[in-house]
Amino acid sequence: MNTPVAPEAVTAAGDRVAEVSRNTAETRITVKINLDGTGKSKLSTGIGFFDHMLDQIARHGLIDLDIDCQGDLHIDGHHTVEDVGITFGQAVAKAIGDKKGIRRYGHAYVPLDEALSRVVVDFSGRPGLDMHVPFTSGMVGAFDTQLTYEFFQGFVNHALVTLHIDNLKGVNAHHQCETVFKAFGRTLRAALERDPRSAGVIPSTKGSL
């Protein structure tokens, strides 16, 4: 995790809508989200396959997502991918607010041809990531598959969620990665959905998350 050169600017407006900016010596990022959107996205990270994966989150999570990132890609994609994860996590945390009325938990299994992945999330207020994805290739296009972990670690640390990711089957690394991101989007949709039976209630015996 990198220390910002300048304080991060965080603003929010409306219900479950947020905008977060993160500016460091390595990346300049703005993320805008609407958790109750229709799956529209506008994505520019400089890494084509990463944009494709972020689009899966938007489409399958029904989250409107606008991400603009200018990163030090002349070095590699690490700072870009990690910092987008951080900023996306901050935006989700900001948009969700006190978590009243959400379902809190979500899970999804998603197949793509020979690949199958399972993702489970708990908006617990406690960051934790357990990820097992045995990628069969180190690169998909210009995307280093090792950075998948860095993206989700950044998200977890700042959205304050417990996240379990398992690729159960897969031969093609593109398929492995895509099933993970699609399942993550579906999982977010399930967890963040408003539960009409728990309207105005924080889903925890502690009374806070």
C-alpha positions as CSV (number, residue, x, y, z in Angstrom):
1,M,0.0,0.0,0.0
2,N,1.4,3.4,-1.0
3,T,1.3,6.6,1.0
4,P,-0.5,9.4,-0.9
5,V,1.5,12.5,-1.7
6,A,-1.6,14.6,-1.0
7,P,-4.7,13.8,1.1
8,E,-7.3,11.8,-0.7
9,A,-10.5,13.7,-1.6
10,V,-13.7,11.9,-0.8
11,T,-17.1,13.2,-1.6
12,A,-20.5,11.6,-1.8
13,A,-23.9,12.8,-3.0
14,G,-27.2,11.1,-3.0
15,D,-28.2,7.6,-1.9
16,R,-25.5,4.9,-2.5
17,V,-23.6,7.1,-4.9
18,A,-20.0,8.1,-4.3
19,E,-16.9,9.7,-5.9
20,V,-13.4,9.2,-4.6
21,S,-10.1,10.6,-5.9
22,R,-6.7,9.2,-5.0
23,N,-3.5,11.0,-6.1
24,T,-0.1,9.7,-5.4
25,A,3.4,9.9,-7.1
26,E,2.4,6.6,-8.8
27,T,-1.2,7.0,-9.8
28,R,-4.0,9.6,-10.2
29,I,-7.4,7.9,-9.9
30,T,-11.0,9.0,-9.8
31,V,-13.8,6.5,-9.2
32,K,-17.5,7.2,-9.4
33,I,-20.1,4.6,-8.5
34,N,-23.8,4.1,-8.2
35,L,-24.5,0.9,-6.3
36,D,-28.1,1.0,-7.5
37,G,-27.2,1.4,-11.2
38,T,-27.8,-0.6,-14.3
39,G,-24.3,-1.9,-15.0
40,K,-23.1,1.0,-17.2
41,S,-19.3,1.6,-17.1
42,K,-16.7,4.0,-18.4
43,L,-13.3,2.6,-17.8
44,S,-9.8,3.9,-18.6
45,T,-6.9,2.3,-16.7
46,G,-4.4,1.9,-19.6
47,I,-4.6,-2.0,-19.3
48,G,-7.2,-3.3,-21.7
49,F,-7.8,-6.7,-20.0
50,F,-8.1,-5.0,-16.6
51,D,-10.8,-2.7,-18.0
52,H,-12.5,-5.8,-19.3
53,M,-12.5,-7.3,-15.8
54,L,-13.8,-4.1,-14.2
55,D,-16.6,-4.1,-16.7
56,Q,-17.6,-7.5,-15.5
57,I,-18.0,-6.1,-12.0
58,A,-20.2,-3.3,-13.3
59,R,-22.4,-5.5,-15.5
60,H,-22.9,-8.4,-13.1
61,G,-23.1,-6.2,-10.0
62,L,-25.5,-3.8,-11.6
63,I,-23.2,-1.0,-10.5
64,D,-22.7,2.1,-12.6
65,L,-18.9,2.5,-12.6
66,D,-16.7,5.2,-13.9
67,I,-12.9,4.8,-13.4
68,D,-10.2,7.0,-14.8
69,C,-6.6,6.0,-13.8
70,Q,-3.3,7.5,-15.0
71,G,-0.6,5.2,-13.6
72,D,3.1,4.6,-14.0
73,L,2.6,1.9,-16.6
74,H,6.1,2.5,-18.0
75,I,7.2,0.6,-14.9
76,D,4.5,-2.1,-14.8
77,G,0.8,-2.5,-13.9
78,H,1.2,-3.1,-10.2
79,H,0.5,0.4,-8.8
80,T,-2.4,0.9,-11.2
81,V,-4.2,-2.3,-10.4
82,E,-3.6,-2.1,-6.6
83,D,-4.5,1.5,-6.3
84,V,-7.7,1.0,-8.4
85,G,-8.6,-1.7,-5.9
86,I,-8.0,0.7,-3.0
87,T,-10.0,3.5,-4.5
88,F,-12.9,1.2,-5.6
89,G,-13.0,-0.1,-2.0
90,Q,-13.2,3.4,-0.6
91,A,-15.9,4.3,-3.0
92,V,-18.0,1.3,-2.1
93,A,-17.5,1.9,1.6
94,K,-18.5,5.6,1.2
95,A,-21.6,4.8,-0.9
96,I,-22.9,2.1,1.4
97,G,-22.9,4.3,4.5
98,D,-24.0,2.7,7.7
99,K,-25.1,-0.6,6.0
100,K,-28.7,-0.4,7.3
101,G,-31.0,-2.7,5.3
102,I,-28.4,-4.5,3.2
103,R,-28.3,-8.3,3.0
104,R,-24.6,-8.2,4.1
105,Y,-23.6,-11.6,2.8
106,G,-23.4,-12.7,-0.8
107,H,-22.0,-15.6,-2.8
108,A,-21.9,-16.7,-6.4
109,Y,-20.6,-19.5,-8.6
110,V,-19.8,-18.5,-12.2
111,P,-18.7,-20.8,-15.0
112,L,-17.0,-19.9,-18.3
113,D,-16.5,-22.9,-20.5
114,E,-14.1,-25.2,-18.6
115,A,-13.5,-22.7,-15.7
116,L,-15.5,-22.3,-12.6
117,S,-15.1,-19.9,-9.7
118,R,-16.8,-19.3,-6.3
119,V,-16.7,-15.9,-4.5
120,V,-18.2,-15.2,-1.0
121,V,-18.3,-11.9,0.7
122,D,-19.3,-10.6,4.2
123,F,-19.6,-6.8,4.7
124,S,-18.4,-7.4,8.2
125,G,-16.3,-4.3,8.8
126,R,-13.3,-6.6,9.2
127,P,-10.8,-6.8,6.3
128,G,-9.8,-10.3,5.3
129,L,-8.9,-12.0,2.0
130,D,-8.6,-15.7,1.4
131,M,-7.8,-16.3,-2.3
132,H,-6.9,-19.5,-4.2
133,V,-6.6,-19.1,-7.9
134,P,-3.9,-21.3,-9.6
135,F,-3.5,-19.2,-12.8
136,T,-2.2,-21.3,-15.6
137,S,-0.5,-18.3,-17.2
138,G,1.4,-15.3,-15.8
139,M,0.0,-12.9,-18.3
140,V,-3.3,-12.3,-20.1
141,G,-2.7,-9.6,-22.7
142,A,-0.9,-6.9,-20.8
143,F,-2.4,-7.9,-17.5
144,D,-0.2,-9.7,-15.0
145,T,-2.4,-12.3,-13.4
146,Q,-0.6,-12.0,-10.0
147,L,-2.1,-8.5,-9.7
148,T,-5.6,-10.0,-9.3
149,Y,-4.6,-10.7,-5.7
150,E,-3.4,-7.1,-5.3
151,F,-6.6,-5.7,-6.6
152,F,-8.7,-7.7,-4.2
153,Q,-6.4,-7.0,-1.3
154,G,-6.7,-3.3,-1.9
155,F,-10.5,-3.6,-2.2
156,V,-10.8,-5.6,1.0
157,N,-8.6,-3.3,3.1
158,H,-10.6,-0.3,2.2
159,A,-14.2,-1.6,1.8
160,L,-13.7,-3.5,5.1
161,V,-15.1,-6.8,3.9
162,T,-14.2,-10.5,4.4
163,L,-13.7,-12.0,0.9
164,H,-13.2,-15.6,-0.1
165,I,-12.2,-16.3,-3.8
166,D,-11.7,-19.8,-5.1
167,N,-11.1,-20.9,-8.7
168,L,-12.4,-24.5,-8.6
169,K,-11.6,-25.4,-12.2
170,G,-9.8,-23.9,-15.1
171,V,-7.3,-24.4,-17.9
172,N,-7.4,-21.1,-19.7
173,A,-6.1,-18.1,-17.6
174,H,-8.5,-15.7,-19.3
175,H,-11.4,-17.9,-18.3
176,Q,-10.1,-18.3,-14.8
177,C,-9.8,-14.6,-14.3
178,E,-13.1,-13.7,-15.9
179,T,-15.1,-16.2,-13.8
180,V,-13.5,-14.6,-10.7
181,F,-14.5,-11.1,-11.6
182,K,-18.0,-12.1,-12.8
183,A,-18.6,-14.0,-9.6
184,F,-17.3,-11.0,-7.6
185,G,-19.8,-8.7,-9.3
186,R,-22.7,-11.1,-8.7
187,T,-21.6,-11.4,-5.1
188,L,-21.5,-7.7,-4.5
189,R,-25.0,-7.4,-6.1
190,A,-26.4,-10.0,-3.6
191,A,-24.7,-8.6,-0.5
192,L,-25.5,-4.9,-1.2
193,E,-29.1,-5.6,-2.2
194,R,-31.7,-3.9,0.1
195,D,-33.6,-6.5,2.1
196,P,-37.2,-5.3,2.5
197,R,-37.6,-7.4,5.6
198,S,-34.7,-5.6,7.3
199,A,-35.3,-2.0,6.2
200,G,-33.5,0.4,8.4
201,V,-31.8,-2.4,10.4
202,I,-28.1,-3.0,10.6
203,P,-27.6,-6.8,9.9
204,S,-25.5,-7.6,13.0
205,T,-26.3,-8.6,16.6
206,K,-23.7,-6.0,17.6
207,G,-25.8,-3.2,16.2
208,S,-23.0,-1.9,14.0
209,L,-20.7,-3.1,11.1
